[in-house]
Amino acid sequence: MHKPPVFGIAGWKNSGKTTMTERLVATITARGFRVATVKHAHHAVDIDQEGTDSHRHRAAGAVETALVSGRRWALMHELRGEAEPSLDQILARLSPCDLVLVEGYKRAALPKLELRRAAATRGEPLSPGDPHVVAIASDGAVAETALPVYHLDDIDGIAGFILSICGLSGTRHGFDQTTA
């Protein structure tokens, strides 16, 4: 089975990771690529609501519950005391795609874009201590780095860089944006 390239979006809280990931997904899918995303959260997260049938299944003890409709489906897995799965375990469960963008997992050993914003909760750069940071996107000047530096709003440039790093061409083979 083909394993798609994986690229990370990392930064401190309020650095714009979700906005960057959202904009990159829109730009890269507009070029004809199938993109999957993985979002790591440091807090309890629940995509289901108390009182729904699927929530009742989980509350009764189901270890996995699939919620399926004509528009989308979701698979919820209860850890019930198990350790949080590794990024590799999550990647192995994804459907086939051309590229996986990972938001968070700032310490993971994968190529990543470091986001720097003046409004972030912490200001110290990640790249000096992380050899996997391959570029920086910032809303201000970035001094003393040999890494490529992009403005946070240069989404086309950042997308092109990510596709290049991941060995993907500018647009998916046979994709014509005029007919998409």
N, C-alpha and C positions, 0 to 999 in steps of 0.2 A: 504494500500500500504506500502511495506517495505521501511523504510528510511535507506539509507546506512550510515555507520559511516563517519564522516567528520573530517579531520585532517589538521592542518595549517602549512605552512612554512613561517616563519616571520623573518625579519631582516631589517637593514637599507639599504639604496640604495648602490648598489655594493657589497652586502654581498654574492651574489651568489644564490639568491632565484630561479631564472628561471632555472639555470643550475641544482640545486638540485632537483627541481620539475621534470624536464625532465629526469634526471637519475633515480629518484624514480619511475616515471611512467614506464620507460623501464624495470626496475628490477621487479616491482610488477606485471606488465602485463605478464612478462616472467614466473611468478609463476602461471599464469592462472586466475588472477583476472581482472575484468572489472573495469577500473579506469576512473573517470571523473575528470576534473579540472576546477577550477574557478580562474581567474586571475583578481585582482583588479588593476586598473590603476588610477593614480592621474592626468592624463592629458587627453586631448581630444583624442579619438581613433576612427578610422574609418577603417572598414575592406573592404569597398567598394571604388571604384574609380570613380571620376567624369567622366561622359560621358557614363558609362555602363547603361544598361537598368534598372537594379535594383536601381542604384543611381538616375536615373531619376524618378523612382516610389517614392522614399523617398523624393526627392526634390519637387515633386508635392504635397506632404502632407500626404502620407501613414504613418500611425502610426507604422505598422509592414510590413516588406517585407521579404519573404522567398526566398532564392536563392537556387535552387535545381539542382543537376546534377546527373549523374550516379555514381559518386564517393563520393560525400559529399553534405551536405546541411547546410545552415546557416540561422538563423532567426535574423534579425536586428530590434530592437525596438527603435523608436525615443522617447525620453522623452518629447520633446516639452514643456518644462517648468515644468514638473513633477519632483518630488524629485528623487534622485538616489535610486533604489530599495535596500532593505536590503539584506544581505547575505541569510537570510531565504527565501525571495521571489525568489531569484535566484536559490537556492537549490531545491525549490519546482518545478521548471520548467525543471530540468534535467531528462534525460531518466534513466531508471533503471540501476544500476551498483552495484558493491561490495564495492567501496570506493570512496570518493571524497577528492581530495587534493586541498587545497585552498592556493594560493600564494598571499601574501599581507594580508589585513585585520588584521594588527598586533595587533589591540585592540579588536578583536572579542573574545567572550567567548567560545572558543573551544580549545581542546588540540592542542598544537603546538610545533614545533621544532624551536628553536631560532638559527639562523645562525650568526656566528661571523667570520669576516675576517679582517685582518689587512688593506686591501684595501677599506673597507667600508667607506662611507662618515661620519659616526658617530661611535664613539667607545663605548658609554655607553651601558651596558647590559640591555636587556629587562626583563630578568627573575626576578630580585629582585622586580619589580613593577607589575609583571603579574603572578598570580597564575596558569594561564592556560598553561604556558610554562612547558612542561614535560620532555624536554631533550634539550641539546645544541650540536651543531656541529660547530667545529672551526678549523682553520688552525694553531692555536697556543695553548699555555697552558691556561687552565681555572682554576682559583683559587677560593676557598671558595664557593663551591656549593655542595649540596647534590644530585643534578640532575645527571642523566646519561650524560656522555660527550663522543661524538664520533668525530673522525677526519672527516673533510669534505669529504674525499675520501672513507670512510667506508660505501658505499652505501648499501651493503648487510646487514651489522649490523643495519643501520638506518631503512632499509625497514622491517627487522624482528621485530624491536622494534615497529614501527608504526602498523604493522599487529597485534602484540600482544596487544598493547594498545587498538586497535579497535575491539578486539575480533575475529579476523580472524586467521585461521591456517596458517602455513608456505606456503602451496600451496592450491589452490582451490580443493575441493573434486572432485575426479575423473579425475584430470588433470595430464597428463603424459607429462613431458617436452620433452621426447624423440620423441614424435609424433607431437609435436606442430610446 
